[in-house]
Amino acid sequence: MNLAESGTEFHTATGIQSGVWLLVAVPALSALILLVIGRRANKWGHLLGALVPIALFVYTVMLFFSVKDLHGEERRVDLNLFDWAPVGNFRIEVGFLLDPLSLVFALLITGVGSLIHIYAVGYMAHDDGRRRFFGYFNLFIAAMLLLVLADSYLLLYIGWEGVGVASYLLISYYFTRNSAATAGNKAFFANRVGDVGLSIAIMLMFAFTGTSAFNTVLGTNFSTGAATAIALMLLLGACGKSGQFPLQTWLPDAMEGPTPVSALIHAATMVTAGVYLIARSAPIFNASDAARTVVTILGAITLLYGCIAGAGQDDLKKVLANSTISQIGYMFLAVGLGPGVYAIGIIHLVGHGFFKAALFLSAGSVMHAMNDRIDMRRFGGLWRVMPITFGVFACGYLAILGIPPFTGFWTKDKIIESAFDKGGATGWILGLCALLGAGLTAFYMTRAFVMTFLGKRRWEDDVHPHEAKPVMWLPMAVLAVLALAGGYLMIMGGSVQHWLEPSVGEAEEVGTHTVSPVALTAITLVVVVFGIAGAFLAFGRRPVPTVQPAGSPVTLVARNSLYADKFNETFLMRPGQWLTRALVFFDNRGVDGAVNGLAAGFGGSSSRLRRAQTGFVRSYALSMLAGTVAIIAVLLAVRFQ
């Protein structure tokens, strides 16, 4: 799909589609009610907060069926609401775009979001600020839906910033804890770096096209240089929001928020925004091979980074956070491979939403039962006392490993296959990175599985683990089923891949594969089995120490997340500080010095001249006489020269 064929024609909304704006307005209104009405909503606020996404999901399903049987461009519906800034011939419109890509994301956000909201009713039952929590939660949902339903980059940017604000409020929900407040600030500032890129990209769009509307921007034949510049700036924004190298370090620290927040951010909302942005901008990236290459490189680096960092963590939620970094890396790798592969990245994104939500909610159930402890070295043997949580976590674990017939087998394996099919040395390097990532994923996830649920009990005396309440385990069970069957349903017959074609382009048929798909599947499973076996040998056949051992230098690097924070501090933060100090010095001594020096010069000279104004007539008469004598002397000198 080239820029000119990106699909710039839209159809007018009819019937139920004309209410698409409710998907944003309703959760925004509920958030306003919960946050403004105050303590009067404490008794019923959580119920309102949980019912809203359920209602949105039902409506989104109805929207899906309203376009399901349509063909091609007929599945792209544009709803123009009002003119935001009409100035002469220049105007910015507010409107929503209902197409296969936005519908897939809306279904994921409202569907998985509903399950997480229901779970949160039980998880936050004893929290005094539950009403405020659900207000932030609904604000998050509203902002994310605005982001994926917007019909222009400028409106998308508003949702983008709304997601950033809501994530800050949720990550730092326990703001009285210094660690939570610091984590919220870290996420906020890391995202601001990425947001600079997105804002520059939008400015470039206005410079080249005079608008940021999708139907114009994505239908413009940019030069290669312009497309590359816009694509790289979009990529910077995507890296910040989706936690990709080098802006990935905020994501593990975001675990300071309540577990439902972690599940919502990592499974269905915030971290998926960057993948959505690249997929939505497919025509721009298709016009720049250089930009797509950078996307694939960053994806490969990040997926390996997340695997290595995840293997060194003892905090169960941070293990899962690093797994999210890695899995989003797989998605970036897929969408960076270009035409025909965008849909594969989106399919893995949806599958990841299922099994990652199951994993996080299971981790929250464990944390809830262990008096808010999350150190895996203090767990062990939990499968006996928490069988439902164990079963749900096992489904998510098998899905992320790619064990058939679980979801990851159908989605992640397609990315590995597509990477090899890129061909040449690049294809082999990317394919081997993705394959190595599958083995490392099996290792660190098996380590977490064994340390948490298997082996001997390592609980402390004041801990009495028990199964979660039905309001918590029922949503977990639904996600477990989706982790089992969701991938097959999406891949079967290329259903979702063909469904997404009007948004991301037609799927390319590969004539000859670099590696036979059957052989590659077998190789991938062997690599995964080796990863599982390695983790069992290291952690399943010997006692797990309750105190973390010193370990080797390699282990130390993994525990410190490859010193990514140190890297960012050295290469990003410190140079920024030095530049700021240099600019402050130049401003104080240079700009201010020049201005203040000029003012001081005029002030000093004027004060000296002022002394000549004494107010005495004799002084003025003497000055006049002296001046007269001087003038006569000059005239005489000139006359007799």
Secondary structure, 3 states (H helix, E strand, C coil): CCHHHCCCCCEECCHHHHHCCHHHHHHHHHHHHHHHCHHHHCCCHHHHHHHHHHHHHHHHHHHHHHHCCCCHHHHCEEEEEEECCCECCECCEEEEEECHHHHHHHHHHHHHHHHHHHHHHHHCCCCCCHHHHHHHHHHHHHHHHHHHHECEHHHHHHHHHHHHHHHHHHHCCCCCCHHHHHHHHHHHHHHHHHHHHHHHHHHHHHHHHCCCEHHHHCCCCCCHHHHHHHHHHHHHHHHHHHCCCCCCCHHHHHHHCCHHHHHHHHHHCHHHHHHHHHHHCHHHHHCCHHHHHHHHHHHHHHHHHHHHHHCCCCEHHHHHHHHHHHHHHHHHHHHHCCCCCHHHHHHHHHHHHHHHHHHHHHHHHHHHHCCCCCEHHHCCCCCCCCHHHHHHHHHHHHHHHCCCCCHHHHHHHHHHHHHHHCCHHHHHHHHHHHHHHHHHHHHHHHHHHHHHHCCCCCCCCCCCCCCCCHHHHHHHHHHHHHHHHHHHHHHHHHHHHHHCHHHHCCCCCCCCCCCCHHHHHHHHHHHHHHHHHHHHHHHHCCCCCCCCCCCCHHHHHHHCHHHHHHHHHHHHHHHHHHHHHHHHHHHHHHHHHHHHHHHHHHHHHHHHHHCCCCCCHHHHHHHHHHHHHHHHHHHHHHHCC
